[in-house]
Amino acid sequence: MGLIGRTVRVMLHASEVVVYDGGKEVARHELLIAKGQARLEVDHYLEAPVRKPGAVPGATAP
């Protein structure tokens, strides 16, 4: 996605958070309410082993 260092707009709704880059929606996630809740979005980490094969133990690049 390449949004590191960019300014994005974040809209907080009652049950979700939505992120926009310019006018384009780039992310939409369920809002976690309880203290200490976490959710792992695997899609966010799929690019790391390709760009940096040693970033994830045991990962290899094609």
C-alpha positions in Angstrom: 0.0 0.0 0.0 2.9 2.3 0.7 1.3 4.8 3.1 4.2 5.1 5.5 5.0 8.8 6.0 1.8 10.0 4.2 -1.0 12.0 5.8 -4.3 10.1 5.7 -7.8 10.9 6.9 -9.4 8.7 9.5 -13.1 8.5 10.1 -14.2 7.0 13.4 -17.7 5.6 13.4 -19.7 3.8 16.1 -18.6 0.3 15.0 -15.7 0.8 12.6 -12.7 3.0 11.6 -12.2 3.9 8.0 -8.9 5.3 6.5 -8.7 7.4 3.3 -5.8 8.4 1.2 -7.0 11.4 -0.6 -10.6 10.5 -1.7 -9.8 6.7 -1.9 -10.7 4.4 1.0 -7.6 2.3 1.8 -8.7 0.5 5.0 -11.9 -0.4 6.9 -11.7 -2.2 10.3 -14.1 -3.2 13.0 -13.7 -0.9 16.0 -12.5 -2.8 19.1 -14.1 -1.5 22.2 -12.8 -3.5 25.2 -9.5 -2.5 26.8 -6.6 -4.7 25.6 -8.4 -6.1 22.6 -6.3 -6.8 19.6 -7.0 -8.1 16.1 -4.3 -9.3 13.7 -4.9 -8.5 10.1 -2.8 -11.0 8.2 -3.1 -9.0 4.9 -1.1 -6.2 6.5 1.9 -8.5 6.9 1.9 -10.4 3.6 4.2 -7.9 1.8 7.0 -8.0 4.5 8.4 -11.4 3.6 8.6 -10.5 -0.1 10.4 -7.2 0.4 12.5 -8.4 3.4 12.7 -12.2 3.4 14.5 -12.2 6.8 11.8 -10.0 8.5 9.7 -13.0 9.5 11.5 -16.1 10.8 11.3 -19.0 8.3 9.9 -16.7 5.5 11.3 -17.0 2.0 10.7 -14.9 -1.1 9.6 -16.6 -4.3 
